[in-house]
């Protein structure tokens, strides 16, 4: 993925009050993030923030942590939050974190996350890069370090090859159960209910692409209520 360089992005991310900068030994929970005990939802690869901000507005009873590794992308989400703040409509249940997803277990407490969202992740199309895909069994092992037993992973993509790969990886990984699968989300009367679109989702839908979605549950506990 080629990103446009935004010279001021690094400084804005470093100084923004919406972005967390945990110390090396700090453990993150909903209480440390929001000052109160809330169900915690995490989006990895949050992009410009359209999805997580929409979800936060719909679900004020849940805390949302948006994870984005690229400062030049996170910069745009921060600007959106600033605009909402100026209008008096910024949600108080959202925080951002600029970090690689593989490093999340260093800070997220075990069994601290109720829901994990992966939206339009990089497909890493070359076979030798399969371990980098966020739905690979290698990343599923990462998520098990902080997702609650009974917690959900929700994944959306327009890339059918990546979707097929994801179904196979999750289906063959012990400790995970697929609960919902659709290859045409916007025409699915059940799974489309309450759907919040990402920027990519809106763009691809207008171009006629079908949106695929799956939900998987980490086994070993009661399934978390839907957010």
Buried (B, 14 or more C-beta within 10 A) or exposed (E): EEEEEBEEBEEBBEEBEBBBEBEEEEEBBBBBBBEEEBBBBBBBBBBBBBBBBBBBBEBEEBBBBBBBBBBBBBBBBBBBBBEBEEEEEBBEBBBBBBBEBEEBBBBBBEBBBBBBBBBBBEBBEEEEEBEBBBBBBBBBEBBBBBBBBBBBBBBBBBBEEBBEBBBEBBEEBEEBEBEBBBBEBBEBEEBBEEBBBBBBBEEBBEEEBBBBBBBBBBEEEEBBEEB
